[in-house]
Amino acid sequence: MSEKKVGFVSMTADKKASESIPKIGVGMIGQAFMGKAHSNAYKKMPYIFWPPAAIPELVTICGTNAEALKESARRYGYKKYTTNWKDIIQDDEIQLVDNGTPNYLHAEPSIEAAKAKKHIICEKPLALNAKEAKQMRDEVVKAGVKNICCFNYRVVPAIVLIKNLIMDGKLGRIYHFRARYLQEWILDPNFPIIWRLKKEYCGSGALGDLGSHIIDLARFLCGEIKSVMAVAATFIKERYNEKTAQKEKVDVDDAIASVVEFENGAIGTIEASRFCPGRKNYNTIEINAENGSIWWDLENLNNLWVFWRNEQPIETQGFHKINVTESYHPYYDKWWPHGHIIGWENTFVHIVYNMVEAIINNKPLEPYIATFEDGYRNAVICDAILASAESGKKEICKYE
């Protein structure tokens, strides 16, 4: 009996087909946490959403530490690196600017990118305050470029499912929204002062860092916020500056708690703190409505806890868990088989996918993607919370 020969199959034709897929040049401003997370998304998106409308080409990464930057460029796969973000704006190879810098560097590079007709993804919060955010919003609208404010929890599949249930009327009238975003990482009074603890660099503390995320989820799921009443606290008022060897004042909030009123009549609570021992990245939301309740926890992001008032026998009525990996997962067919979960980092893959599709097909972003308009409205609410905490009075959120 003759043996059947097994040989190698040439992939030359497929390689040529891949090379015919258009490319979008990406310039990444920021080499740290978000630079890493976003770079991962650009590399992963094409083979998850295959065939992609375009392949992101990592052209240039920008940061402040030249030696570390060189290693980041090599590690993430960028062709070039620079310590001057203006090089990215002026580079004709780049069509998409990704701004993952600290908050005080969001406005100028994003505005200049818009003026250069480059599409923009900017990390949250969009700006130091609403005035700055409005200027950014106005510039991208004027330029007509695609723009995303990176509130990535919107594209967690469980959150998209909640949104769809609300839009389909399954929950009925919404009565309550409550959210907490709690961390512990600056509890130690010996933790040094960093940019996240200086108002000129971050705008606000736990509010902008954590609270802005759950404010965005409140708006996304339950509608516009009309007014707020809030308190804020700074528990450790001075911290050591390792560069100057001096103690400096902490002039931002360590924690905030706010009551919010929605335009549709619902009420809610929003709490953010970085002083909660044992809480690593504890972001939870609960919605109570006419027909039931829904509860979600970021640290268990693929599951929803749902209670329906009239769909269970009284003997077994209660919250039940849904694993959001079935057909209502908006991208379930792109990822793994049912029951195989996706992770936090893949929210950025969804964002990159939406941006690439919008650019190549010249279409609007999906409705569950946050834009600079959302970033601006979020900033209005954050400013109102800080104003209420200072005045002790209810503040009306005024949008322009």
Secondary structure, 3 states (H helix, E strand, C coil): CCCCCCCCCCCHHHHHHHHCCCEEEEEEECCCHHHHHHHHHHHHHHHHCCCCCCEEEEEEEECCCHHHHHHHHHHHCCCEEECCHHHHHHCCCCCEEEECCCHHHCHHHHHHHHHCCCEEEEECCCCCCHHHHHHHHHHHHHHCCCEEEECHHHHCHHHHHHHHHHHCCCCCCEEEEEEEEECCCCCCCCCCCCHHHCHHHHCCCHHHHHHHHHHHHHHHHHCCEEEEEEEEECCCCEEEECCCCEEEECCCCCEEEEEEEECCCCEEEEEEECCCCCCCCEEEEEEEECCEEEEEEHHHCCEEEEEECCCCCHHHCCCEEEECCCCCCCCCCCCCCCCCCCCCCHHHHHHHHHHHHHHHHCCCCCCCCCCHHHHHHHHHHHHHHHHHHHHCCCEECCCC
